[in-house]
Amino acid sequence: QGIGRPSVYHAVVVIFLEFFAWGLLTTPMLTVLHETFSHHTFLMNGLIQGVKGFLSFLSAPLIGALSDACGRKSFLLLTVFFTCAPIPLMRISP
């Protein structure tokens, strides 16, 4: 397997990075939600997660079609990058 050939390891790394980044974002977000909605913190977190899931459901076919045309690795890396991008931005502006 060369550098340009797809493998299961590429997918495992990408999925791990995406969920790891989302876990890092959820913890500080719960603190902000608790300060803003003290009695409904987990309800608001559930609504945010639900909207994220719904938007992922709507955008998945588009990203899938684009990745078929342009290549899967680049789109996987692009989606992981934009999932991880808020972490340094939250560090810069807490």
C-alpha positions as a printed Julia matrix, in Angstrom:
94×3 Matrix{Float64}:
   0.0    0.0    0.0
   1.46   3.28  -1.1
   0.76   6.8    0.04
  -1.98   7.41  -2.51
  -3.83   4.14  -1.98
  -6.81   4.13   0.39
  -6.86   1.87   3.41
  -8.93   1.26   6.52
  -6.28   3.04   8.61
  -7.0    6.34   6.88
 -10.67   6.09   7.8
  -9.91   5.07  11.4
  -7.58   8.04  11.9
 -10.05  10.47  10.36
 -12.99   9.18  12.42
 -10.91   9.23  15.61
  -9.8   12.82  15.0
 -13.33  13.97  14.27
 -14.86  12.47  17.4
 -11.88  13.5   19.54
 -12.27  17.11  18.37
 -16.01  17.03  19.0
 -15.38  15.72  22.52
 -12.91  18.52  23.19
 -15.5   21.06  22.08
 -18.36  19.62  24.12
 -16.75  20.11  27.54
 -16.23  23.91  27.37
 -19.57  24.25  25.59
 -21.33  22.62  28.56
 -19.77  25.22  30.86
 -21.03  28.07  28.69
 -24.46  26.47  28.4
 -24.61  26.07  32.19
 -23.82  29.76  32.66
 -26.43  30.78  30.07
 -29.19  28.21  30.67
 -28.56  27.02  34.23
 -31.74  24.93  34.53
 -31.77  23.56  30.99
 -28.09  22.86  30.26
 -28.49  19.31  28.99
 -31.69  20.11  27.11
 -29.87  22.86  25.18
 -26.9   20.53  24.6
 -29.32  17.91  23.27
 -30.9   20.47  20.93
 -27.47  21.51  19.65
 -26.48  17.87  19.1
 -29.8   17.23  17.36
 -29.33  20.19  14.99
 -25.77  19.03  14.28
 -27.02  15.55  13.46
 -29.81  16.87  11.24
 -27.43  19.15   9.33
 -24.97  16.25   8.96
 -27.81  14.12   7.6
 -28.66  16.8    5.04
 -25.08  17.53   3.97
 -23.79  13.93   3.82
 -25.16  13.19   0.32
 -23.63  16.4   -1.04
 -20.23  15.7    0.49
 -20.46  12.09  -0.7
 -21.19  13.14  -4.27
 -18.38  15.7   -4.24
 -15.95  13.15  -2.79
 -16.85  10.7   -5.55
 -15.94  13.35  -8.11
 -12.84  14.82  -6.46
 -11.47  12.08  -4.2
 -12.39  10.88  -0.74
  -9.2   11.61   1.2
  -9.29  15.34   0.52
 -12.93  15.64   1.62
 -12.36  13.56   4.74
  -9.42  15.75   5.69
 -11.41  18.89   4.91
 -14.32  17.87   7.14
 -11.97  16.87   9.96
 -10.11  20.19   9.62
 -13.33  22.18   9.98
 -14.38  20.01  12.92
 -11.04  20.65  14.66
 -10.75  24.35  13.68
 -12.84  25.73  16.6
 -10.4   24.31  19.18
  -7.54  26.8   18.55
 -10.08  29.55  17.92
 -11.63  28.94  21.36
  -8.14  29.09  22.86
  -7.43  32.43  21.19
 -10.79  33.96  22.2
 -12.19  32.27  25.32
